[in-house]
Amino acid sequence: MLALAAGLLPLSVQSASADFRLCNRTQSRVGVAVGYKENDTWTSEGWWNIAANSCETLLRGDLVARFYYLYAVDYDQGGEWTGRAFMCTRDKEFTIRGTQDCLARGFDRTGFLEVDTKEQRGWTVQLTEMNQTGQVGILPPPPLPGGIPMPPPPPLPRGNRGP
């Protein structure tokens, strides 16, 4: 059985732009949604459909917050990258303001992973596959100067959401 994991790595200092990027290092197509707080407003946006072994910029420009939130689903193998920060989503393309009353407003309530960018100007999330059984979670990044790897969350059941 194939398991999914996400690693979190900052953009290199040589990078020309300071964006929030995602590199899909799996053999599957993935759908991605992001969430963030700008000023006092929470926003969730999706879907970016990212081909296997490719990268895409999700948010352009310098990051406006330390914490960003990510939800991703594997369209081909099943499984998802999910967490405990709940935000609103829907099955089709969306930009949703606010995280409250998702169901009452006609949206889905979805758990997002918290990504700590350590106040960097740009950040890249790496989605990877690991040959383990039954787990969906986070692969800690390689040690970075001054950085502390994020521990993996507990195993979650596999899902099969998609557009």
VOBA-1610 file (N, C-alpha, C; in pm, whole numbers, padded with zeros to 5 digits, always signed):
BEGIN
Met+00085-00117+00000Met+00000+00000+00000Met+00090+00124+00000Leu+00054+00221-00075Leu+00133+00343-00087Leu+00079+00449+00007Ala+00166+00514+00079Ala+00125+00620+00172Ala+00173+00753+00118Leu+00109+00860+00161Leu+00143+00994+00117Leu+00201+01071+00233Ala+00293+01163+00201Ala+00350+01248+00304Ala+00382+01382+00244Ala+00388+01486+00326Ala+00422+01621+00279Ala+00541+01670+00357Gly+00638+01724+00286Gly+00752+01786+00352Gly+00745+01935+00331Leu+00797+02010+00423Leu+00790+02155+00416Leu+00931+02210+00406Leu+00960+02280+00299Leu+01092+02335+00276Leu+01082+02480+00233Pro+01168+02569+00285Pro+01165+02708+00238Pro+01227+02721+00101Leu+01191+02826+00030Leu+01257+02856-00096Leu+01402+02891-00069Ser+01486+02863-00164Ser+01627+02899-00146Ser+01644+03050-00151Val+01753+03097-00094Val+01781+03240-00089Val+01800+03296-00229Gln+01845+03214-00324Gln+01870+03260-00461Gln+01742+03280-00541Ser+01628+03238-00488Ser+01504+03247-00562Ser+01471+03391-00598Ala+01428+03412-00723Ala+01399+03547-00770Ala+01267+03601-00713Ser+01171+03513-00690Ser+01043+03560-00638Ser+01016+03496-00503Ala+00940+03565-00422Ala+00904+03516-00290Ala+00757+03477-00295Asp+00729+03353-00327Asp+00594+03304-00347Asp+00566+03189-00252Phe+00440+03148-00245Phe+00401+03024-00179Phe+00382+02922-00289Arg+00469+02821-00292Arg+00469+02723-00401Arg+00444+02584-00348Leu+00399+02496-00437Leu+00383+02355-00404Leu+00445+02272-00514Cys+00531+02178-00474Cys+00588+02082-00568Cys+00528+01946-00539Asn+00463+01889-00638Asn+00402+01757-00627Asn+00506+01655-00670Arg+00569+01589-00574Arg+00672+01488-00602Arg+00614+01347-00598Thr+00481+01337-00618Thr+00417+01206-00622Thr+00400+01163-00767Gln+00353+01042-00785Gln+00325+00990-00919Gln+00179+01014-00959Ser+00107+01093-00879Ser-00036+01117-00900Ser-00065+01264-00924Arg-00180+01290-00985Arg-00233+01426-00991Arg-00291+01459-00855Val-00270+01582-00809Val-00326+01624-00681Val-00405+01753-00699Gly-00506+01767-00615Gly-00583+01891-00606Gly-00545+01959-00476Val-00523+02091-00480Val-00473+02163-00364Val-00559+02286-00335Ala-00583+02307-00205Ala-00648+02429-00157Ala-00557+02491-00051Val-00557+02623-00042Val-00477+02693+00059Val-00566+02785+00140Gly-00521+02814+00261Gly-00590+02909+00346Gly-00487+02999+00412Tyr-00528+03123+00442Tyr-00438+03219+00503Tyr-00519+03332+00564Lys-00454+03406+00652Lys-00516+03523+00714Lys-00438+03646+00669Glu-00509+03738+00607Glu-00449+03865+00564Glu-00525+03975+00636Asn-00450+04057+00712Asn-00511+04154+00802Asn-00600+04077+00899Asp-00730+04104+00902Asp-00818+04032+00993Asp-00910+03934+00922Thr-00884+03906+00795Thr-00974+03823+00715Thr-00911+03689+00680Trp-00981+03580+00716Trp-00940+03446+00675Trp-00993+03420+00535Thr-00909+03360+00450Thr-00948+03326+00314Thr-00902+03185+00284Ser-00988+03108+00217Ser-00948+02978+00162Ser-00973+02982+00012Glu-00880+02922-00063Glu-00887+02923-00209Glu-00852+02786-00264Gly-00913+02749-00375Gly-00881+02624-00442Gly-00952+02620-00576Trp-00932+02536-00656Trp-00842+02425-00655Trp-00732+02447-00756Trp-00612+02412-00718Trp-00503+02401-00812Trp-00489+02253-00840Asn-00492+02215-00968Asn-00471+02076-01008Asn-00328+02066-01057Ile-00248+01988-00985Ile-00104+01984-01011Ile-00065+01845-01058Ala-00004+01839-01175Ala+00037+01712-01233Ala+00148+01647-01150Ala+00163+01518-01169Ala+00270+01444-01101Ala+00406+01506-01134Asn+00493+01509-01036Asn+00631+01556-01053Asn+00640+01694-01117Ser+00559+01787-01066Ser+00565+01924-01115Ser+00543+02021-00999Cys+00577+02147-01023Cys+00563+02252-00921Cys+00472+02362-00974Glu+00406+02430-00882Glu+00321+02542-00921Glu+00320+02647-00810Thr+00316+02773-00853Thr+00301+02883-00758Thr+00154+02896-00723Leu+00124+02888-00592Leu-00015+02901-00547Leu-00050+03045-00515Leu+00041+03116-00447Leu+00021+03256-00413Leu+00146+03334-00453Arg+00128+03439-00529Arg+00243+03517-00579Arg+00276+03633-00486Gly+00406+03662-00477Gly+00452+03777-00400Gly+00499+03737-00261Asp+00548+03836-00188Asp+00593+03811-00051Asp+00478+03759+00033Leu+00509+03665+00121Leu+00408+03609+00209Leu+00359+03716+00307Val+00229+03716+00335Val+00169+03818+00421Val+00148+03768+00564Ala+00176+03641+00587Ala+00154+03582+00719Ala+00262+03478+00747Arg+00279+03443+00873Arg+00373+03338+00909Arg+00313+03200+00881Phe+00184+03185+00909Phe+00119+03055+00895Phe+00027+03054+00774Tyr+00041+02948+00694Tyr-00048+02921+00583Tyr-00105+02782+00607Tyr-00212+02751+00538Tyr-00282+02625+00562Tyr-00303+02555+00429Leu-00291+02423+00430Leu-00291+02346+00307Leu-00379+02223+00321Tyr-00458+02198+00219Tyr-00532+02073+00206Tyr-00506+02022+00066Ala-00475+01893+00053Ala-00451+01836-00079Ala-00514+01698-00085Val-00554+01659-00204Val-00615+01528-00227Val-00547+01464-00347Asp-00520+01334-00335Asp-00458+01256-00442Asp-00572+01201-00529Tyr-00582+01251-00653Tyr-00691+01211-00741Tyr-00674+01068-00793Asp-00550+01021-00808Asp-00526+00893-00872Asp-00519+00776-00773Gln-00447+00791-00662Gln-00428+00683-00566Gln-00524+00689-00448Gly-00594+00802-00431Gly-00676+00822-00313Gly-00588+00876-00201Gly-00647+00918-00095Gly-00573+00975+00017Gly-00576+01127+00012Glu-00539+01185+00125Glu-00542+01331+00134Glu-00442+01377+00237Trp-00401+01502+00225Trp-00319+01570+00324Trp-00414+01663+00398Thr-00439+01635+00522Thr-00541+01707+00597Thr-00491+01735+00738Gly-00553+01830+00805Gly-00510+01864+00940Gly-00627+01908+01026Arg-00595+01982+01131Arg-00695+02018+01232Arg-00738+02164+01226Ala-00692+02239+01128Ala-00735+02379+01112Ala-00849+02379+01010Phe-00971+02401+01057Phe-01087+02387+00969Phe-01119+02517+00896Met-01140+02501+00765Met-01175+02613+00677Met-01282+02566+00580Cys-01339+02660+00509Cys-01446+02629+00414Cys-01387+02596+00277Thr-01446+02496+00212Thr-01410+02460+00075Thr-01538+02426+00000Arg-01524+02398-00127Arg-01631+02340-00207Arg-01568+02260-00318Asp-01646+02183-00389Asp-01592+02091-00489Asp-01540+02161-00614Lys-01592+02278-00645Lys-01547+02352-00763Lys-01457+02467-00721Glu-01397+02534-00817Glu-01308+02648-00789Glu-01373+02744-00692Phe-01294+02796-00596Phe-01351+02882-00493Phe-01250+02980-00436Thr-01301+03091-00389Thr-01235+03183-00297Thr-01341+03216-00193Ile-01316+03176-00069Ile-01416+03192+00037Ile-01357+03276+00149Arg-01425+03382+00186Arg-01385+03468+00298Arg-01451+03417+00425Gly-01374+03403+00530Gly-01427+03359+00659Gly-01421+03209+00675Thr-01407+03166+00801Thr-01400+03023+00832Thr-01520+02976+00914Gln-01608+03065+00950Gln-01720+03030+01036Gln-01840+02981+00954Asp-01918+02895+01017Asp-02046+02849+00962Asp-02036+02796+00819Cys-01932+02718+00790Cys-01912+02668+00654Cys-02038+02596+00602Leu-02088+02501+00679Leu-02203+02421+00634Leu-02327+02508+00615Ala-02352+02600+00707Ala-02469+02687+00697Ala-02460+02779+00576Arg-02338+02810+00532Arg-02320+02896+00415Arg-02313+02817+00284Gly-02333+02684+00293Gly-02337+02602+00172Gly-02201+02548+00130Phe-02102+02550+00218Phe-01969+02500+00187Phe-01939+02374+00267Asp-01831+02307+00232Asp-01780+02196+00311Asp-01688+02250+00419Arg-01677+02179+00529Arg-01585+02213+00638Arg-01470+02114+00629Thr-01350+02163+00597Thr-01236+02078+00564Thr-01118+02108+00655Gly-01049+02005+00699Gly-00930+02020+00784Gly-00806+02047+00702Phe-00736+02156+00735Phe-00614+02196+00665Phe-00494+02175+00757Leu-00379+02144+00697Leu-00252+02137+00769Leu-00197+02277+00790Glu-00140+02303+00905Glu-00075+02431+00930Glu+00069+02424+00879Val+00108+02524+00801Val+00244+02535+00748Val+00308+02658+00811Asp+00411+02637+00890Asp+00483+02747+00954Asp+00597+02789+00862Thr+00584+02907+00802Thr+00686+02956+00708Thr+00801+03026+00779Lys+00794+03032+00911Lys+00900+03093+00992Lys+00929+03237+00949Glu+00824+03304+00900Glu+00829+03444+00857Glu+00925+03467+00739Gln+00945+03364+00659Gln+01023+03379+00537Gln+00940+03455+00434Arg+01006+03514+00336Arg+00934+03586+00230Arg+00867+03489+00133Gly+00923+03368+00119Gly+00868+03268+00029Gly+00883+03129+00089Trp+00801+03035+00043Trp+00803+02900+00100Trp+00756+02802-00005Thr+00813+02682-00004Thr+00771+02576-00094Thr+00732+02453-00012Val+00618+02396-00042Val+00573+02272+00019Val+00601+02160-00080Gln+00662+02051-00032Gln+00691+01934-00114Gln+00596+01821-00075Leu+00512+01777-00168Leu+00429+01658-00146Leu+00507+01539-00198Thr+00524+01435-00114Thr+00603+01320-00154Thr+00532+01190-00121Glu+00577+01082-00186Glu+00528+00948-00158Glu+00631+00874-00074Met+00584+00789+00014Met+00673+00704+00092Met+00619+00562+00087Asn+00706+00464+00082Asn+00663+00325+00081Asn+00643+00275+00223Gln+00532+00318+00282Gln+00488+00272+00414Gln+00342+00237+00400Thr+00284+00181+00503Thr+00144+00142+00492Thr+00055+00224+00582Gly-00061+00260+00527Gly-00170+00313+00606Gly-00158+00450+00666Gln-00060+00531+00629Gln-00050+00663+00691Gln-00058+00772+00586Val-00121+00881+00624Val-00122+01002+00546Val-00075+01110+00641Gly+00028+01183+00606Gly+00076+01281+00702Gly+00183+01371+00647Ile+00268+01420+00735Ile+00372+01514+00700Ile+00506+01446+00712Leu+00590+01460+00612Leu+00728+01416+00621Leu+00808+01536+00669Pro+00875+01527+00786Pro+00950+01643+00834Pro+01058+01682+00733Pro+01086+01812+00721Pro+01189+01856+00628Pro+01327+01819+00681Pro+01426+01822+00591Pro+01561+01803+00642Pro+01594+01916+00737Pro+01685+01894+00833Pro+01717+02000+00928Pro+01763+02127+00857Leu+01711+02240+00901Leu+01749+02370+00847Leu+01812+02449+00959Pro+01904+02539+00928Pro+01961+02620+01035Pro+01851+02693+01111Gly+01842+02670+01240Gly+01744+02737+01323Gly+01603+02685+01309Gly+01580+02584+01221Gly+01445+02534+01201Gly+01421+02406+01279Ile+01299+02385+01321Ile+01261+02264+01392Ile+01160+02191+01305Pro+01189+02065+01268Pro+01094+01991+01185Pro+00960+01975+01255Met+00853+01979+01177Met+00718+01961+01228Met+00692+01812+01244Pro+00644+01765+01360Pro+00619+01622+01377Pro+00502+01577+01291Pro+00501+01449+01251Pro+00389+01402+01170Pro+00262+01391+01254Pro+00147+01414+01190Pro+00020+01398+01262Pro-00012+01249+01276Pro-00111+01214+01356Pro-00151+01075+01368Pro-00208+01025+01236Pro-00206+00894+01212Pro-00261+00840+01086Pro-00406+00879+01069Leu-00444+00905+00944Leu-00580+00943+00910Leu-00636+00844+00809Pro-00766+00824+00805Pro-00824+00734+00704Pro-00807+00794+00566Arg-00793+00708+00467Arg-00780+00752+00328Arg-00916+00800+00278Gly-00914+00905+00199Gly-01037+00959+00142Gly-01028+00957-00008Asn-01136+00995-00075Asn-01132+01002-00220Asn-01212+01119-00270Arg-01183+01237-00213Arg-01249+01359-00257Arg-01192+01402-00390Gly-01264+01476-00463Gly-01216+01531-00589Gly-01327+01606-00657Pro-01290+01679-00759Pro-01392+01756-00828Pro-01489+01670-00904
//
